[in-house]
Amino acid sequence: MKFKVLLLAVLILATGCEKKNLIEMKWDKLSTGTTENVTGIFFENDSKGWAVTSAGNILHTEDGCKTWTTHDLGDYYLEDIFFAEDDDGFAVGSDGCLFHTKDGGKTWIDESLDQKIWLYDIGFWDDDEGIIVGVNKTESGSLDGVLLASHDGGDTWQEVYNDMIGMSSLFMRGSQLGWITCTGSVGSTTNGGETWEKNILDDRDVVRGCFFHNAQSGWIVGHGGLLASTNDGGWSWQRKGQLTEQNLYAVGFLSMLEGVAVGENGKMFLTVNSGNSWAIDSNFVKVTLRDIEVVEDRMWICGDDGTIISVHK
């Protein structure tokens, strides 16, 4: 079932968000045919998209989410999916699982890595250069960052030394720029992953999601309602106040003005003035929202109980 609603927002952080602009952002809650938690999402355009679930399933649509096909990869908690080319895709998740398709998702090849690691996110700058981020839980209980790089389109992967902790997501822009969210820091590269800089935050900050408009301007969200922005590529961050005490998992922008941050228990925070102020909607959905994908002028949000939401003007 697909239906359209107009969000009624309660303004927070005092000023700025205009109800008219909020209402002009159209929100569609889409049917996926599953009640599993949708943990990661990837769309090539308005029609063709992919999603992964915590029960090891890959969902695929060719008609803008009207219908879905399902492919069961087994007893894995899948975290993310990415297609470097139309037919060449990857899915990652728990127990070092790495699945690779070369025929547009008809078949998936198990190319799993070390079972001790948990892979959270994958992306490619081009047909050859890609990275995977995740964690390795040590005997002491620390979550050491795992950074894997491929230079041959994902046929082979090599571990890249790093001193970051708790890697949870990545964001790529253009052919060279990339950022990794971590515990206590944000990693950044300006040369396609050849080298990485560690941009220090508070040790207690657990950063879970990020979005960059360009090489300089970006946002991060995280545990305890963390929300911060940068205007220098991630070297320094300005906190925007605590929107909520609950965890935020993803952030995305449709333009320099209009953005959304999402997290636990259906919390959605919206801005129409470049993040100067944010409005909250907690009635549209009640489930935890986990990932955001922005493709041109449309945003896709996924979460628990089979939730996928489309946002556009």
URSULTA-V239954 format. One record per pair of residues at least 6 apart in sequence whose C-alpha atoms are under 6 Angstrom apart, sorted by sequence separation. I is the first residue (numbers start at 1). J is the second residue. If there is no record, write none. Layout:
[[I | J] [I | J]]
This chain:
[[43 | 49] [52 | 58] [83 | 89] [92 | 98] [101 | 107] [124 | 130] [137 | 143] [150 | 156] [172 | 178] [180 | 186] [212 | 218] [221 | 227] [253 | 259] [262 | 268] [293 | 299] [302 | 308] [42 | 49] [51 | 58] [61 | 68] [82 | 89] [91 | 98] [101 | 108] [123 | 130] [136 | 143] [150 | 157] [171 | 178] [180 | 187] [189 | 196] [211 | 218] [220 | 227] [230 | 237] [252 | 259] [261 | 268] [271 | 278] [293 | 300] [301 | 308] [42 | 50] [51 | 59] [60 | 68] [82 | 90] [91 | 99] [100 | 108] [123 | 131] [135 | 143] [136 | 144] [149 | 157] [171 | 179] [179 | 187] [188 | 196] [211 | 219] [220 | 228] [229 | 237] [252 | 260] [261 | 269] [270 | 278] [292 | 300] [301 | 309] [41 | 50] [50 | 59] [60 | 69] [81 | 90] [90 | 99] [99 | 108] [100 | 109] [122 | 131] [135 | 144] [148 | 157] [149 | 158] [170 | 179] [179 | 188] [188 | 197] [210 | 219] [219 | 228] [228 | 237] [229 | 238] [251 | 260] [260 | 269] [269 | 278] [270 | 279] [292 | 301] [300 | 309] [41 | 51] [50 | 60] [59 | 69] [81 | 91] [90 | 100] [99 | 109] [122 | 132] [135 | 145] [148 | 158] [170 | 180] [178 | 188] [187 | 197] [210 | 220] [219 | 229] [228 | 238] [251 | 261] [260 | 270] [269 | 279] [291 | 301] [300 | 310] [40 | 51] [49 | 60] [59 | 70] [80 | 91] [89 | 100] [99 | 110] [121 | 132] [135 | 146] [148 | 159] [169 | 180] [178 | 189] [187 | 198] [209 | 220] [218 | 229] [228 | 239] [250 | 261] [259 | 270] [269 | 280] [291 | 302] [299 | 310] [40 | 52] [49 | 61] [58 | 70] [80 | 92] [89 | 101] [99 | 111] [121 | 133] [134 | 146] [147 | 159] [148 | 160] [169 | 181] [177 | 189] [187 | 199] [209 | 221] [218 | 230] [227 | 239] [228 | 240] [250 | 262] [259 | 271] [268 | 280] [290 | 302] [299 | 311] [39 | 52] [48 | 61] [58 | 71] [79 | 92] [88 | 101] [98 | 111] [120 | 133] [133 | 146] [147 | 160] [168 | 181] [177 | 190] [186 | 199] [208 | 221] [217 | 230] [227 | 240] [258 | 271] [268 | 281] [289 | 302] [290 | 303] [298 | 311] [38 | 52] [39 | 53] [48 | 62] [57 | 71] [78 | 92] [79 | 93] [88 | 102] [98 | 112] [119 | 133] [120 | 134] [133 | 147] [167 | 181] [176 | 190] [185 | 199] [207 | 221] [208 | 222] [217 | 231] [248 | 262] [249 | 263] [258 | 272] [289 | 303] [298 | 312] [38 | 53] [47 | 62] [57 | 72] [78 | 93] [87 | 102] [97 | 112] [119 | 134] [132 | 147] [167 | 182] [176 | 191] [185 | 200] [207 | 222] [216 | 231] [248 | 263] [257 | 272] [267 | 282] [288 | 303] [37 | 53] [47 | 63] [57 | 73] [77 | 93] [87 | 103] [96 | 112] [118 | 134] [132 | 148] [166 | 182] [176 | 192] [185 | 201] [206 | 222] [216 | 232] [247 | 263] [257 | 273] [266 | 282] [288 | 304] [6 | 23] [37 | 54] [47 | 64] [56 | 73] [77 | 94] [87 | 104] [96 | 113] [118 | 135] [131 | 148] [165 | 182] [166 | 183] [184 | 201] [206 | 223] [216 | 233] [225 | 242] [247 | 264] [257 | 274] [287 | 304] [46 | 64] [56 | 74] [76 | 94] [96 | 114] [117 | 135] [131 | 149] [165 | 183] [184 | 202] [215 | 233] [225 | 243] [256 | 274] [56 | 75] [96 | 115] [117 | 136] [130 | 149] [145 | 164] [184 | 203] [225 | 244] [266 | 285] [56 | 76] [95 | 115] [130 | 150] [145 | 165] [184 | 204] [225 | 245] [266 | 286] [56 | 77] [95 | 116] [96 | 117] [129 | 150] [144 | 165] [145 | 166] [184 | 205] [224 | 245] [225 | 246] [265 | 286] [266 | 287] [55 | 77] [56 | 78] [95 | 117] [96 | 118] [129 | 151] [143 | 165] [144 | 166] [145 | 167] [183 | 205] [224 | 246] [225 | 247] [265 | 287] [266 | 288] [4 | 27] [54 | 77] [95 | 118] [96 | 119] [128 | 151] [143 | 166] [183 | 206] [224 | 247] [225 | 248] [265 | 288] [266 | 289] [4 | 28] [54 | 78] [94 | 118] [128 | 152] [183 | 207] [223 | 247] [264 | 288] [3 | 28] [53 | 78] [93 | 118] [128 | 153] [182 | 207] [222 | 247] [223 | 248] [263 | 288] [52 | 78] [93 | 119] [127 | 153] [181 | 207] [222 | 248] [263 | 289] [2 | 29] [92 | 119] [93 | 120] [181 | 208] [221 | 248] [222 | 249] [262 | 289] [2 | 30] [1 | 31] [135 | 166] [134 | 167] [199 | 235] [40 | 79] [39 | 79] [40 | 80] [168 | 208] [209 | 249] [79 | 120] [80 | 121] [208 | 249] [209 | 250] [210 | 251] [211 | 252] [249 | 290] [250 | 291] [250 | 292] [84 | 127] [254 | 297] [120 | 168] [121 | 169] [125 | 175] [39 | 290] [40 | 291] [17 | 272] [16 | 277] [13 | 277] [38 | 302] [38 | 303] [12 | 278] [37 | 303] [38 | 304] [12 | 279] [37 | 304] [11 | 279] [37 | 305] [38 | 306] [10 | 279] [36 | 305] [37 | 306] [9 | 279] [10 | 280] [35 | 305] [36 | 306] [9 | 280] [35 | 306] [9 | 281] [34 | 306] [30 | 308] [30 | 309] [29 | 309] [28 | 309] [28 | 310] [27 | 310] [27 | 311] [26 | 311] [26 | 312] [25 | 312] [26 | 313] [25 | 313]]
